[in-house]
Each structure stands twice: as structure tokens, then as C-alpha cells.
Amino acid sequence: MLQKPKWIKVKSIGTKGFEDTLKVVKERCIHTVCEEALCPNIGECWGNKTATFLIMGDTCTRTCRFCNIKTGCPAKLDSDEPQKVAQSVKDLGIKYAVITTVTRDDLPDGGAKHFADVINAIREMNPETKIEILPSDLRGDIESIKTIVEAKPDVYGHNLEIVKRLHPDVKRPPADYNISIKVLKQIKELDQNMITKTGIMVGVGETKEEVFELIDDAVLAKVDILTIGQYLTPSIDSYPIDRYVTPEEFLEYEEYGKSAGIKILAGPLVRSSYKAAETYFELCKQY
């Protein structure tokens, strides 16, 4: 078994901010990816009263081997969820909301209309709040993507998750690397001014060259932001860790991205929504 290195250090969760966030999440019966995916940054983020909301239930229709979210037949969509999420954003005083979802292949539009409803509800109740979203690939359906783009999130994210070679084994069909790249391209084609974002995990068996190739693919898709973090197995049944990537290697990826013209946030505990607000506002200053 690999020994966890000293640079993998998770912050304590015992803070007032954490307890306040937990209270709102439980009172509103809101799902968060922070809990469902066992995010290592939950202590830091909830301590700062920030959370990544998980909409459309807690059950995914896909069986990715890196993920801890349960899979199966999801429940019917909660029509009150948009208002519940918007109220939670208000209760927490969130100025930058991140909304993600389980994959809902059971829905004709993949849940695109519901996603748009959540965006609109947050905007109506919290007009000053910036909104970052992280939908599934929506099976690459251009009309579903258009539905979300027209709701005008501030950042539209969709994670590649893993390098191309490992996609079939780790993320598994019907997920497909080429479909995900196409989704990112289509977002820009629909709205060239929309900020796009993707994220991946490393330490799964990829080579540095494969990560560089993925960065090049993201640049060609005109992606603005890429996050790169260490893969950590959420359970004994999950895909195994191949290695712990060093801080020096993460820095290499950031430097490569700078030279290629893409903003990369890389580090052992970086996740797609980690420091999302800071990265967004830093990027906005460059335009």
C-alpha cells in the first residue's frame, strides 16, 4: 500500500463556519458534492461558508470507478430544488455559488432545463452572486448545452476527469473523452465570451506527456481554466492510486499551461471547485 506523503494534509473541520454551513445544508435538505464525494477540502471550504451544491439527487446513472457517489435509478426531480438552493445561497451569504450534479442519463435533456431553473432561481434571489456550474456531458446534445448556456452562468465547467487513454477504464462508457472535448468546444461556439473550465485527476497511471497532451486539447477547445489535483481513492472498491504526484510536478503543469495560454490551478488537494471564486476573479482581471 502506498504511504501518504507529507504534502497531503487535510485541514481540520472543527470551526464555527463549518457548523453553520452544515446546519443550513441539513435544514434545507440540500445535497453537496463536498459530502457525497468525500472532498478533502470540506473543512476549509465549509469553514469559509462555501459549498458546492449537488443537484438532481444523490444517485448517478453512471459507474465511474473514481467516484464515491452512489449509482442506480435516480428519484424524480424535485421541482422545489431551485428555490431551496437559491435560499441556501442566501442563508449562507454566498457571493460565488458552485453548482454540480449527478449524471442523469434517464432524463431526455440530461437535466439541462432543471439546471437552468437553478441558475435562474439563484439569480433572482441573489442578483450579486456569481454562478459556476459543472454539468455532465449531457451526452453531447447541443440543444441541452444551449439551454444551460442561455441561462448565462458566469462559468460553465465540464470535467474531463482523466487523460484520454485511461478514460474507458476509469470513467467508463457512455462517458467519452472526445464527447467531453466536443462539449467544451460547443459552449464557446454558442457563447464565445463565456468562461469555460475543466478539471482532471492525476496519480491514476497517466504519464506527464499524456497530461501535456490533455492541456493542449483543452487549449484547442478554448478552455479558460483547468484544475489538476491528486486522485485519492474514496473507498477500497474504487480505482487504485498509482502514485502520489509531487508538488514539483504540479508546478510543471502550471508552468506548461502558462506557456500554452491557459490558466491552470494545480496541487495535491486541488479539486474542480477549489478556490473557484479566487480563480474566476483573477482571470477576469486579465481581460
N, C-alpha and C positions, 0 to 999 in steps of 0.2 A: 504494500500500500504506500502511495506517495505521502511524504510528510509535508504538511502545510508550511510554507516558508514564512519568515518573519514579516514580510511586507503585506501579507494577507491579514489585516487586523480590522475587525468589525467594532464599531462604536457601541457603547452601552445604550440600552433603550430606556433606562430609568430616569426620565425627565418629565417635567410638567407638560411641556409641549406634546410629548408622546402620549401622555394620558389624556390630554384634551382632544387630540386627534382621534384616538381610539374611541373615546366617548361619542363623538359625532358620527364616526363610521358605524358604530353599533346601533345608535339610536335611529339612524336613518336607514338601517339595513342595507348599507352600501357595500359592494364588493370592491376590494382593492387588489391590484396585482402585487402590491407590497407584501400582503399576507399570502395570497394564493400561490405566488411563485417563490416564496421564501427569500425575498430580496435581502441581501446582506446590508443594504443601506437604510433599512426601515427605521433604525434608531435615530440616525442623523436626520433623515427627511421628515419623519413624523415629529421629531423634536423641534423642527423648524416650521411645523404646521403645514407641511406639503405632503401630498399623497397622489399616487397615480390611480385614478378610478378605473375599475374594470366593469364594463357594461355588458348587457345582454346575457347575464347569468354567470355561473361559475363552472359550467360544463362545456368543454370544447368538442367539436366534431372530428378533430384530427388527433393523431397519436405521435406527436413529435417526441423523440427519445431524450431530449434535453430538458423537458418541461415538467413541472410538478402539478400543473393544473389538471384536474380530473377530466376524463373523456367519457363520452357516452351520448345519450339522447338528451339534448337540452330542453329546458322548460319553455313554455310560451313566453314571448316578450312581455315585460312589464310596461304597460302604457304610461304608468306614473313615474317611471325611472328618470326621464329627462328632468322633471321638476325636482325629484329627490336629489339628483346630482347637483343641479343648479343651487338648491337650497343648502346643500352641504358645502359647496364652494363659498357661498355667502357666510355660513356659520363659522367657517374656518378662516375667513378673511383672505382667501387665496387670490393672489393677483396674477398667477400663472398656473393654469389648470392643465394637467396632462390626462388625457382620456384614452384608454386602450380597451381591448375587447378579446373575448374568446372568439375562435373562428366559428362561424355559423353557416356551414355549407347546407344546412337544412332549409335556409331561407332563400327565396328566389333572388333577392338582391344582396345576399350575404349580410343583411342588416344595415345597408347603406342609409336607408331612409331613417331608421332609428338613430343612427349616428348623427345625421343632420339635425334631427329633432333635439338631441342632447346639446349640440353646439348652439342651436338657436335659443334653447331654454337658458343656457348659461349666459349668453349674450344679453338676453332680455333682463335677467335678474342681476347680472354683474357686468355692466357695459364696459368697465375699465379693465376687466380681466382678459389676459391673453390666453389663447387656447391652442394647445398642441395635441394632435390626435395620432393614434397608432392603430389603424385598422388592419384587418387581414388582407390577403391579396385579392379578395372578392372574386376569385377565380379569373382575374384579369379582365373582368367585364367593364368595358369603357363607360357604359351608362351608369353603373353603380359608382364608379370612381367619380364621374361627373356630378352625381347627386351630392357627394361629400364636398367636392371642390367648390361647388356653387354655394355651400353653406359658409364658405370663407373662413376656415380655421387659419390661425396665424402660422402654424407649422403643420405640414402633412407628412407624417412619418410612416414608413413601412420597412420592417426589418428583413434584411437578407438572412440574418442569423448565423450563417456558416459559409465557408468557402464553397465554391461550385462543386468540386469533386466529392465532398462529403455530404452534400445536400440530400441525395437519395437515401442514404443510410441513416442520417441523423434527424433531418427534418421530415423526411418521408413524403411520398406522393399522397394526395394530389399537389402538395406544395412542390414548387419547381423554381429553381434559380432563375431561369430565363423569363418565367412569368413575372417574378418579383422585380427583375430589372425593367421589364416592359411596363409594369405598374408605375414605377418611379419616373420613367420617361413620359408616360401618358399624363401624369399630374402636371408636369412642366408644359406639355403641349396644350393642355387645357387652360393653364394659367401660368404664363412664364414668370410672373412676379411672386408666385407662391414659394415660400421656403420649404424645401424638401429635406428629409432626413432618413437615414437608415442606421442600423446597428448590427454588429456581429460579436460572436464569442470566439476566443482563441484558447489554445491549450487542449484542443479536441483531436489533434492529429494532423493539422494542417502544416504546411511549410511557410516560411516567410515569403517566398516567391508567390505562393498562392494568395496570401493576404495582399501583396502588392498588386497582383492581377485584379483582385476584387476592388481595390481602391481605384484602379484605372477604369474598371467597369462603372463604378459609381460616378466618376468624373464625366465619363461619356454620357451618362444618364442625366447629367447636370444636377446631381445631388449637392446640396449645400453643406450638410453636416453629417459626419459619420462618427459613431461611437464604437469603441473597441474595448471589450472587457474580458477578464479571465472567466472561463467556464468553471462553475462549481456544481458538482453533482447534487441535485436536490434530494435524491433518495438512492438506496442501494440498488434499485432496479433501473436507474437512469443510465444513460450512456456514460461510460467511464472517462475520467480525466486522463489525458495522455501525458501532460506535463504542466508545470506552473511557469507561465511566461514571466520573464524578468522585467523589472521596471525599465531597464535599458532598452529592451526590445520594444516596449510600448512607446518609448520616446522615438525610436526609429520610425515607427508608423506615423507618429505625429509630424515628424520632420519630412517624411515622404509626402504626406498629404499637403503640407505647406508648399512644397515644390510643385505639386500637381494641381494646386489651386482649389483644394477642398479643406474645410475646417474639420479637423479630427480631434476628438477628445478621447484619449486612450489611457488606461490604467487598470490595475488588478481588480478594483471594485467598481469600475465604470459600468453603468447599465444605460439602456437607451433613454431613460428618463432622468438619469442622474445629472444634477446641475443643469437641467434643461433651460430654466429661465436665464441663468447666467450666460449660457452659450448663445441663446437667442439674442439677448441684448448686446452681447459682444459682437455678434455677426452683424446686427443692424447698424452698429456704428461704422462698419466698413463700407456701407452703401451710401 
